[in-house]
Amino acid sequence: MEDIFIENHEQYLTLLKKLKDRTAYIVIVQAFRDKEDKLINHADTTMRLLEEKLVDEWPGTKTYGGKNLQKVYAANDEFFDYLESFSSFFFSHIGKNEEFVVERTEFGVNDITFYDIRKRCLFFTTTHEGYASLHENLLGDTWGGDKWDDPATYPKRRLDD
């Protein structure tokens, strides 16, 4: 996995477009279980829930002393359309003084991971920290290099196809 910056809405939409046809599973880890969560509510009403459990480790994160709710869903176009309504998961860049800058968006702070039909991680966020990682073969022109279009390596398939 390669860390990437999401600096603008166009990059975010490019990322979603690449993930849309190749994602079989979407995993959301809820940051705060005691609060109303629009993202989880929308996922629950638009995608098929495959698994729900409490976890203390997921891509990019390991917690100590507490567990978070993780939900695994069968990906679908309707949920991707919903994701497109956000400006981004977050925006990140290097600031004037070489510091890492994170700008939160209306997406919230839940972490989200996208897996292909073979359960390989394609992309994940550690949203509350502003980190995003993309599989190195999938970087594309936006982030340099591209092995994305090899259908043998990354088939365009979903669970319901």
C-alpha positions as CSV (number, residue, x, y, z in Angstrom):
1,M,0.0,0.0,0.0
2,E,1.2,3.5,-0.8
3,D,0.1,6.6,1.2
4,I,-1.5,9.2,-0.9
5,F,-2.8,12.8,-0.5
6,I,-6.4,13.7,-1.5
7,E,-6.0,17.3,-2.2
8,N,-9.2,18.2,-4.1
9,H,-12.6,17.0,-5.1
10,E,-11.5,15.9,-8.6
11,Q,-8.9,13.5,-7.1
12,Y,-11.6,12.1,-4.8
13,L,-13.9,11.5,-7.7
14,T,-11.1,9.9,-9.8
15,L,-10.4,7.6,-6.9
16,L,-14.1,6.6,-6.5
17,K,-14.4,6.0,-10.2
18,K,-11.4,3.6,-10.2
19,L,-12.7,1.8,-7.1
20,K,-16.4,1.6,-8.2
21,D,-16.2,-1.3,-10.7
22,R,-13.6,-3.3,-8.8
23,T,-14.8,-3.2,-5.2
24,A,-16.7,-6.2,-3.9
25,Y,-16.6,-5.3,-0.2
26,I,-16.8,-2.1,1.7
27,V,-15.8,-2.1,5.3
28,I,-16.7,0.8,7.6
29,V,-15.3,1.1,11.1
30,Q,-17.5,3.4,13.2
31,A,-15.4,5.9,15.2
32,F,-18.0,6.8,17.8
33,R,-20.7,4.2,18.5
34,D,-22.7,6.4,20.8
35,K,-23.5,9.0,18.2
36,E,-26.0,9.1,15.3
37,D,-24.1,8.1,12.2
38,K,-25.5,9.1,8.8
39,L,-22.8,7.1,6.9
40,I,-23.6,3.9,8.7
41,N,-27.4,4.5,8.4
42,H,-27.1,5.0,4.7
43,A,-24.9,2.0,4.3
44,D,-27.3,-0.1,6.3
45,T,-30.2,0.9,4.0
46,T,-28.4,0.6,0.6
47,M,-26.0,-2.3,0.9
48,R,-26.3,-5.9,2.1
49,L,-24.6,-6.3,5.5
50,L,-22.3,-9.3,5.5
51,E,-20.7,-9.1,8.9
52,E,-20.7,-7.0,12.0
53,K,-18.3,-7.2,14.9
54,L,-16.2,-5.3,17.4
55,V,-12.5,-4.9,16.4
56,D,-9.4,-3.4,17.8
57,E,-7.4,-3.6,14.6
58,W,-8.1,-2.8,10.9
59,P,-6.1,-1.5,8.0
60,G,-4.0,1.5,9.2
61,T,-5.2,1.3,12.8
62,K,-4.6,-0.6,16.0
63,T,-6.4,0.5,19.2
64,Y,-5.5,-0.2,22.8
65,G,-8.1,-0.4,25.5
66,G,-11.3,-0.3,23.4
67,K,-13.0,-1.8,20.4
68,N,-14.9,-0.2,17.5
69,L,-17.8,-1.4,15.5
70,Q,-16.8,-2.8,12.1
71,K,-19.4,-3.5,9.4
72,V,-18.7,-5.4,6.2
73,Y,-21.0,-4.8,3.2
74,A,-21.5,-6.1,-0.3
75,A,-20.6,-3.0,-2.4
76,N,-23.1,-1.5,-4.9
77,D,-23.4,1.4,-7.2
78,E,-26.0,3.2,-5.1
79,F,-23.6,3.5,-2.2
80,F,-20.8,4.8,-4.5
81,D,-23.3,7.4,-5.8
82,Y,-23.8,8.5,-2.2
83,L,-20.0,8.7,-1.6
84,E,-19.8,11.0,-4.6
85,S,-22.0,13.5,-2.8
86,F,-19.2,14.2,-0.3
87,S,-16.5,16.7,-1.1
88,S,-14.0,14.0,-0.1
89,F,-13.2,11.6,2.8
90,F,-11.0,14.5,3.9
91,F,-8.3,16.7,2.3
92,S,-4.6,16.4,3.1
93,H,-1.5,18.1,2.0
94,I,1.9,19.4,3.2
95,G,1.6,22.9,4.5
96,K,3.8,26.0,4.1
97,N,6.0,25.0,7.0
98,E,6.3,21.3,5.9
99,E,3.6,20.2,8.3
100,F,1.0,17.6,7.5
101,V,-2.4,19.3,7.2
102,V,-5.8,17.6,7.4
103,E,-9.0,19.3,6.6
104,R,-12.1,17.4,7.7
105,T,-15.2,17.2,5.5
106,E,-18.8,16.3,5.9
107,F,-17.9,12.6,5.4
108,G,-17.1,12.5,9.1
109,V,-14.4,10.5,10.9
110,N,-15.3,6.8,10.1
111,D,-12.6,4.7,8.5
112,I,-13.5,3.1,5.2
113,T,-11.8,0.2,3.3
114,F,-12.5,-1.1,-0.2
115,Y,-11.7,-4.8,-1.1
116,D,-11.9,-6.6,-4.4
117,I,-13.6,-9.9,-5.0
118,R,-10.5,-11.8,-3.9
119,K,-10.5,-9.8,-0.6
120,R,-7.4,-7.8,-1.5
121,C,-7.3,-4.3,0.0
122,L,-7.5,-1.7,-2.8
123,F,-7.8,1.4,-0.6
124,F,-8.3,2.5,3.0
125,T,-8.5,5.6,5.1
126,T,-7.6,6.4,8.6
127,T,-10.0,9.3,8.3
128,H,-9.6,10.9,11.7
129,E,-5.9,11.2,11.1
130,G,-6.1,12.2,7.4
131,Y,-4.3,9.1,6.1
132,A,-5.2,7.4,2.8
133,S,-3.5,4.4,1.3
134,L,-3.9,2.9,-2.2
135,H,-2.6,-0.4,-3.5
136,E,0.6,0.4,-5.3
137,N,-0.6,-1.3,-8.6
138,L,-3.6,1.1,-8.6
139,L,-1.9,4.5,-8.3
140,G,-2.7,5.6,-11.8
141,D,-1.8,8.9,-13.5
142,T,-3.2,10.9,-10.5
143,W,-0.6,9.4,-8.1
144,G,2.0,8.0,-10.6
145,G,2.2,4.5,-12.2
146,D,-0.8,2.4,-13.4
147,K,-1.5,-1.3,-13.5
148,W,-5.1,-0.7,-12.8
149,D,-6.5,-1.7,-16.2
150,D,-5.2,-5.3,-16.3
151,P,-8.5,-7.2,-16.0
152,A,-6.7,-10.4,-15.0
153,T,-5.2,-8.7,-12.0
154,Y,-8.1,-6.5,-11.0
155,P,-11.3,-7.9,-12.4
156,K,-14.4,-5.8,-12.7
157,R,-16.7,-7.9,-10.5
158,R,-19.0,-7.7,-7.6
159,L,-20.5,-10.2,-5.3
160,D,-23.9,-9.9,-7.0
161,D,-22.6,-10.1,-10.6
